[in-house]
Amino acid sequence: MPAITADTLTLPRIAAAQASDTERPVRSITSGPRGFEGEGFPVVRAFAGVSDADLDPFVHMDQMGEVEYQPGEPRGTDWHPHRGFETVTYMIDGRFAHQDSHGGGGLITDGATQWMTAGSGILHIETPPAELVESGGTFHGVQLWVNLPKKDKFATPRYQAIEGPDAKLLSSQDGGALVRIIAGEVESEDGPGRGPGTTHTPITLAHATIEPGAQLNLPWNRDFNALVYVLSGRGSVGPLGHPIHQGQLAVLGPGDRITVSAEGTQESHRPAMEVLLLGGQPIREPVFHYGPFVMNSKSELIQALEDYQAGKFGQIPPNALMPHRPLN
């Protein structure tokens, strides 16, 4: 980990804070419980125990893996529905194949991101390709659910593939951290997941690798919420240096900048601290979430279930991608 790397000494540096800038304080740190998703792949429920108000506009996030599968072990999901939000699937290591009922699909691999707007309703599948199931291998990624405002709940479904090399790369002021901007803007630099055709809800999503003893301090949109999730390693977050480690999420308060520092010594098999930085424009609308549906009322959830059962989310295509089952 990770799949996309670069020499930080050759990248644009994030500018130092201005005297008028304020640091975002830590409001809470929570530990995500472990569980299983789909057909049984391991996840960390990153947002467990955090209030909807602190997460807004996000609804759900799973860290998928990190796991080293033996031959025959890799698993994904079978065909299932979504309505009312967008899924952002970021594969750090390994491969995930996707197909949906509106013609979207492809292989998500080595730092690539799949951005799928479920909108009015979609069926899709995410599963490891047959060759990975047969051989085994590393599987590590993140799936984030981004809420849609009421006016966009029934938007036409769409799909965007963002390849790993498309991410905008920046370096921290001290050169010790690599920042990959996947969506939104950092330091006036735009990630590929931005603007018309990408996301209805304004967000910023970045993946940073922070070397032992290094510090990342970066500007953050004051109008966005701010979350820091540790994918691996340990360090500290915020102006007071609150300790934080793998599987923990920090919710930050208002301000202009985010600070994350890596401890000087990391585990031998995890040589650097890896974090996700995410935030977005709060929607501030009622959230009724049930399984794969995220709506604004209970009646809309019932309608979503009825529409799915009536086949209004589209049809599984002929010769559709299906979970691969080893013969043995």
Residue pairs with C-beta under 8 A, 6 or more apart in sequence:
1 66
1 92
1 93
1 140
1 231
1 232
1 270
1 274
2 92
2 93
2 111
2 180
2 207
2 209
2 274
3 91
3 92
3 93
3 109
3 110
3 111
3 164
4 110
4 111
4 164
4 165
4 167
4 169
4 180
5 178
5 209
6 169
6 178
8 171
8 172
8 175
8 176
8 177
8 178
9 171
9 175
11 169
11 170
11 171
11 178
12 170
12 171
12 187
12 189
13 170
13 171
13 172
13 173
13 175
14 170
14 171
14 172
14 173
14 179
14 186
14 187
14 216
14 217
14 218
14 219
15 173
15 187
15 219
16 173
16 217
17 23
17 217
17 219
17 256
17 257
21 219
21 255
21 256
21 257
22 254
22 255
22 256
22 257
23 238
23 239
23 255
23 256
23 257
23 258
23 259
24 220
24 226
24 238
24 252
24 253
24 254
24 255
24 256
24 257
24 258
25 238
25 239
25 240
25 252
25 253
25 255
26 237
26 238
26 240
26 242
26 250
26 251
26 252
26 253
27 54
27 251
27 252
27 253
28 50
28 54
28 250
28 251
29 237
29 242
29 244
29 248
29 249
29 250
29 251
30 48
30 49
30 50
30 248
30 249
30 251
31 247
31 248
32 44
32 45
32 46
32 47
32 48
32 63
32 247
32 248
32 249
33 44
33 45
33 48
34 42
34 43
34 44
34 45
34 247
35 42
35 43
35 44
35 45
36 42
36 43
37 43
37 62
37 64
37 77
38 75
38 76
38 77
38 78
38 126
39 75
39 76
39 77
39 78
39 323
40 75
41 64
41 65
41 67
41 74
41 75
41 76
41 139
42 64
42 65
42 67
43 62
43 63
43 64
43 65
44 62
44 63
44 247
45 61
45 62
46 61
46 62
46 63
46 229
46 247
46 249
47 55
47 58
47 59
47 60
47 61
47 249
50 249
50 251
52 287
53 282
54 225
54 251
55 225
55 227
56 147
56 225
56 280
56 282
56 283
56 284
56 287
57 146
57 147
57 201
57 203
57 225
57 280
57 281
57 282
57 283
58 144
58 145
58 146
58 147
58 203
58 227
58 278
58 280
59 85
59 145
59 146
59 147
59 287
59 289
59 294
60 144
60 145
60 289
61 142
61 143
61 144
61 145
61 229
62 142
62 143
63 141
63 142
63 229
63 231
63 247
64 139
64 140
64 141
64 142
64 143
65 93
65 94
65 138
65 139
65 140
65 141
66 92
66 93
66 138
66 139
66 140
66 231
66 232
67 138
67 139
67 140
68 136
68 137
68 138
68 139
69 132
69 136
69 137
69 138
69 139
70 136
71 133
71 134
71 135
71 136
71 326
72 133
72 134
72 136
72 326
72 328
73 133
73 136
74 128
74 132
74 133
74 136
74 137
74 139
75 127
75 128
75 323
76 96
76 97
76 125
76 126
76 127
76 128
76 323
77 125
77 126
77 127
78 125
78 127
78 322
78 323
79 123
79 124
79 125
79 316
79 320
80 123
80 124
80 125
80 292
81 121
81 122
81 123
81 292
81 293
81 308
81 313
82 116
82 118
82 121
82 122
82 124
82 292
82 293
83 118
83 119
83 120
83 121
83 122
83 153
83 292
83 293
83 294
83 295
83 304
83 307
83 308
83 313
84 118
84 119
84 147
84 148
84 153
84 293
84 294
84 295
84 300
84 304
85 118
85 145
85 146
85 147
85 148
85 294
86 115
86 116
86 117
86 118
86 145
86 146
86 148
86 199
86 200
86 201
87 114
87 115
87 116
87 118
87 143
87 144
87 145
87 146
88 113
88 114
88 115
88 116
88 142
88 143
88 144
88 145
88 146
88 182
88 183
88 193
88 205
89 96
89 98
89 108
89 113
89 114
89 116
89 126
89 141
89 142
89 143
89 144
90 111
90 112
90 113
90 141
90 142
90 143
90 144
90 182
90 205
90 207
91 108
91 109
91 110
91 111
91 112
91 113
91 140
91 141
92 111
92 140
92 141
92 142
92 207
92 231
93 110
93 138
93 139
93 140
93 141
94 109
94 128
94 132
94 137
94 138
94 139
94 140
94 141
95 107
95 108
95 109
95 110
95 128
95 129
95 132
96 107
96 108
96 109
96 114
96 126
96 127
96 128
96 141
97 105
97 106
97 107
97 108
97 125
97 126
97 127
97 128
97 129
97 321
98 104
98 105
98 106
98 107
98 108
98 114
98 116
98 124
98 125
98 126
98 159
99 105
99 124
99 125
99 317
99 320
99 321
100 116
100 122
100 123
100 124
100 125
100 157
100 159
100 314
101 122
101 123
101 124
101 157
101 313
101 314
101 315
101 316
101 317
102 122
102 157
102 158
102 159
102 314
103 159
104 116
104 124
104 157
104 158
104 159
105 159
105 321
106 114
106 161
107 129
108 114
108 141
108 161
109 164
110 164
111 163
111 164
111 165
111 167
111 180
112 161
112 162
112 163
112 164
113 161
113 162
113 167
113 182
113 183
113 193
114 159
114 160
114 161
114 162
115 159
115 160
115 161
115 162
115 183
115 193
115 198
115 199
116 122
116 124
116 157
116 158
116 159
116 160
117 148
117 155
117 156
117 157
117 158
117 159
117 199
117 200
118 157
119 148
119 152
119 153
119 154
119 155
119 156
119 157
119 158
120 153
120 154
120 155
120 156
120 157
121 157
121 304
121 307
121 308
121 312
121 313
121 314
122 157
122 313
122 314
123 313
123 314
123 315
123 316
125 320
125 321
125 322
125 323
127 321
127 322
127 323
127 324
128 139
128 324
129 324
130 324
132 139
133 324
133 325
133 326
134 324
134 326
142 231
142 276
144 205
144 278
145 294
146 199
146 201
146 203
146 280
147 201
147 283
147 287
147 294
148 155
148 200
148 201
148 294
149 200
149 201
149 283
149 285
150 285
150 296
152 200
152 201
153 295
153 296
153 300
155 200
157 314
158 197
160 193
160 197
160 198
162 182
162 192
162 193
166 192
167 180
167 181
167 182
167 191
167 192
167 207
168 180
168 181
168 186
168 189
168 190
168 191
168 192
169 178
169 179
169 180
169 181
170 178
170 179
170 181
170 186
170 187
170 189
171 177
171 178
171 179
172 178
172 179
172 208
172 210
172 214
172 215
172 216
172 217
172 218
173 217
174 214
174 215
175 214
176 210
176 211
176 213
176 214
176 215
176 216
176 262
177 208
177 209
177 210
177 211
177 214
177 215
177 216
177 262
178 208
178 209
179 186
179 206
179 207
179 208
179 216
179 218
180 206
180 207
180 208
181 189
181 190
181 191
181 204
181 205
181 206
182 191
182 192
182 193
182 205
182 206
182 207
183 191
183 192
183 193
183 194
183 198
183 199
183 203
183 204
183 205
184 190
184 191
184 193
184 194
184 202
184 203
184 204
184 205
184 206
184 221
184 280
185 191
185 194
185 204
185 221
186 204
186 206
186 218
186 219
186 220
187 218
187 219
191 204
191 205
191 206
192 198
193 199
193 205
201 280
201 281
201 283
202 224
202 280
202 281
203 224
203 278
203 279
203 280
203 281
204 220
204 221
204 224
204 277
204 278
204 279
204 280
205 276
205 277
205 278
206 276
206 277
206 278
207 231
207 274
207 275
207 276
207 277
208 216
208 260
208 274
208 275
208 276
208 277
209 272
209 273
209 274
210 216
210 233
210 235
210 260
210 261
210 262
210 272
210 273
210 274
210 275
211 262
211 272
211 273
212 262
212 263
212 264
212 265
212 266
212 271
212 272
212 273
213 262
213 263
213 264
214 261
214 262
215 259
215 260
215 261
215 262
216 258
216 259
216 260
216 261
216 275
217 257
217 258
217 259
218 257
218 258
218 277
219 256
219 257
220 226
220 255
220 256
220 257
220 258
220 277
220 279
221 279
222 254
222 255
222 256
223 281
224 279
224 280
224 281
225 251
225 252
225 279
225 280
225 282
226 251
226 252
226 255
226 258
226 277
226 278
226 279
227 249
227 250
227 251
227 252
227 276
227 277
227 278
227 279
228 237
228 244
228 249
228 250
228 252
228 258
228 260
228 275
228 276
228 277
229 248
229 249
229 250
229 275
229 276
229 278
230 244
230 245
230 246
230 247
230 248
230 249
230 273
230 274
230 275
231 246
231 274
231 275
231 276
232 246
232 270
232 273
232 274
233 245
233 246
233 262
233 263
233 266
233 267
233 270
233 272
233 273
233 274
234 243
234 244
234 245
234 246
234 262
234 263
234 266
234 273
235 243
235 244
235 245
235 260
235 261
235 262
235 263
235 273
236 242
236 243
236 244
236 260
236 261
236 263
237 244
237 250
237 252
237 258
237 259
237 260
237 261
238 250
238 252
238 259
239 259
241 261
242 250
244 250
246 270
252 258
258 277
260 273
260 275
260 277
262 272
262 273
263 273
266 272
266 273
285 296
286 296
286 297
287 294
287 296
288 294
288 295
288 296
288 297
288 298
288 300
288 301
289 295
290 301
290 305
293 301
293 304
293 305
295 301
295 304
307 313
